[in-house]
């Protein structure tokens, strides 16, 4: 499975919630079904112009037992 994007979507499709700092300095938590849902759906495409992303809550994608992850420092 070289590219799992067809199955799980883009990175932003795994996001459950985003903690954001708005231009007014307010810290808000945006989800797909709260009063900040407009930020939730538009921040991934805004290139940082709508709010500053502080943290995200992600839905994890399961890995098969034979998948090996290797980290290399260059």
C-alpha positions in Angstrom: 0.0 0.0 0.0 2.3 2.8 -1.3 -0.3 5.5 -1.0 -3.1 5.3 1.6 -4.6 8.6 0.6 -7.3 6.9 -1.4 -8.4 5.1 1.7 -7.9 7.6 4.5 -7.9 10.9 2.7 -5.5 13.8 3.1 -3.8 14.7 6.4 -6.6 17.1 7.4 -9.1 14.3 7.0 -7.6 12.6 10.1 -8.0 15.7 12.3 -10.7 15.5 14.9 -10.0 18.9 16.6 -7.7 21.9 16.2 -6.6 24.4 18.8 -6.1 27.8 17.1 -5.1 31.3 18.0 -7.2 33.8 15.9 -6.1 37.2 14.6 -7.9 38.7 17.6 -5.8 36.7 20.0 -8.5 34.3 21.1 -7.7 30.7 21.6 -10.4 28.4 20.2 -10.9 24.7 19.7 -12.5 24.0 16.3 -14.2 20.8 15.5 -16.4 19.8 12.6 -19.6 20.3 14.6 -19.1 23.2 17.0 -19.4 27.0 16.5 -15.9 27.2 15.0 -16.6 24.6 12.2 -15.9 27.3 9.6 -12.3 27.5 10.8 -12.1 23.7 11.1 -12.9 23.2 7.4 -11.0 26.2 6.0 -7.7 26.4 8.0 -6.1 23.5 6.1 -6.3 25.5 2.9 -5.6 28.9 4.3 -1.7 28.7 4.5 -1.8 30.3 8.0 -3.9 33.4 7.0 -7.0 32.6 9.2 -5.4 31.4 12.4 -2.3 30.1 14.0 -2.4 26.3 14.6 -1.3 25.4 18.1 -2.2 21.7 18.3 -4.3 19.0 16.7 -6.1 15.9 17.9 -5.8 13.2 15.2 -7.6 10.0 14.5 -4.9 7.3 14.2 -4.7 5.1 11.2 -3.9 1.4 12.1 -0.7 0.0 10.7 -0.4 -3.6 9.6 1.9 -5.8 11.8 4.4 -6.2 9.0 4.9 -2.5 8.4 8.4 -1.3 9.6 9.1 2.3 10.3 12.7 3.5 10.1 14.0 7.0 11.1 17.1 8.2 9.4 19.1 11.3 10.3 21.0 12.8 7.4 
